[in-house]
Amino acid sequence: MGSEDRTSRRQIEEREGYAEEEEGEVGEDEGGDEMECDVRFEGEMNPLDLIKDDTCGVQLYQRFEQLEYEYAALVERKREALAAADAGEGPVTKPRREETRGATIEEVKEVMNYGMGTRSGKGKKRGRREGSKNKLSLQITRKLGDATLHYAHGRYKEAVSMLSEVVLLAPKLPDPFHTLGLVYNSMSEKKKATDCYMIAAFLGPKESSLWKLLVTLSIEEGNTEQAWYCLKKAIAADPGDITLRYHCASLYMEIGEYQKAADSYYQIIQVCPDNVEALQTATTLYKKCGQFERAIGILEDYLKDHPPKDDLSVVEMLASLHMERSEHSKALEHIEYAKKVYSCGEEFPLNLTIREGICHACVGDLGKAEEMRKIGFKSNALYHTLAMSITLAKS
């Protein structure tokens, strides 16, 4: 057996021992419902194969999506089994660890090789060597430090070689993949850099900065589907980042998904209740989708917590929606309430005054409608609507 074969086998054995130690530290919460997808690179599978140029038309994020889908299916099977046991439908065999914490070795291999035309049916050797973790952790730390120095001094090939060794020793560690992405980016190998960032983000899904970077890179590359995937992950990692939700709404707008765009703007309102711009955009989009009641509802909810003392734009939008639905009495209620609480120190906006007159005319109060017409100006776009409403009411 050659020295390269012996080195490869030693690295495989060491990383298997490292993975065993990691699993022992985390523990097994077999009864919990909230479980994270457990990424495993088993046996002789080289995680660096995921960033090769030849992907057979399957993008890396698609492989991860497939892995998550398979994992979710396994979790659902577990939940169904537990539900059946709780319902007293007979004894249920306790699922094996591979079925509850993640996919079986064979399933994970198949998913990670999705689209590459390869499968492996070999199982993983169990057990670990005592004291391997501490020794390996020091080795990894040292190699990561050396690789970072190589990268900082522009020795990119040496950095790639060193980081590749770290990946083989600790394939579940996101740091070497992240640094590899930085190195490949400096080498102008954008595809490999993006793939490395993707693996690093997938291994550390709560690291929002990587997902945000991937969103930007995906948009720059025109890869809309990948941008969607990364955007959802970024929002899950950092729900309070409004910029991400604006990105999401904009992407939906670009592809004509106005309902989803409206929902995205509504989510922004949930995070920032004072965001009038998002409120008005959501209202406009719900109206575009024919959801008038939804549009009216979010405006009314806003006014419950934000009395129209200074800004009457929301009142005018709400009154306009009611008037389009011939609900002039409701529109009138909102306008008259706004007049009572308006405290800006200026005259009541002319547009709302004329709308008030139109509503009076439509409910049969011609006297007040005529008063509103005297206040208005013929140059105002709504003035002629008011005059016509009075004429129609008289007839």
QUIGI-V860490 format. One line per field, one symbol per residue. ss: DSSP state (A for helix, B for strand, O for the rest). A space follows every 50 residues. Layout:
BEGIN
ss: ???
END
This chain:
BEGIN
ss: OOAAAAAAAAAAAAAAAAAAAAAAAAOOOOOOOOOOOOOOOOOOOOAAAA AOOOOOOOOAAAAAAAAAAAAAAAAAAAAAAAAAAAOOOOOOOOOOAAAA OOOOAAAAAAAAOOOOOOOOOOOOOOOOOOOAAAAAAAAAAAAAAAAAAA AAOOOAAAAAAAAAAAAAAOOOOAAAAAAAAAAAAAOOOAAAAAAAAAAA AAAOOOOAAAAAAAAAAAAAAOOAAAAAAAAAAAAAAOOOOAAAAAAAAA AAAAOOOAAAAAAAAAAAAAAOOOOAAAAAAAAAAAAAOOOAAAAAAAAA AAAAAOOOOOOOAAAAAAAAAAAAOOOAAAAAAAAAAAAAAOOOOOOOOA AAAAAAAAAAAAOOOAAAAAAAAAAOOOOOOOAAAAAAAAAAAAO
END
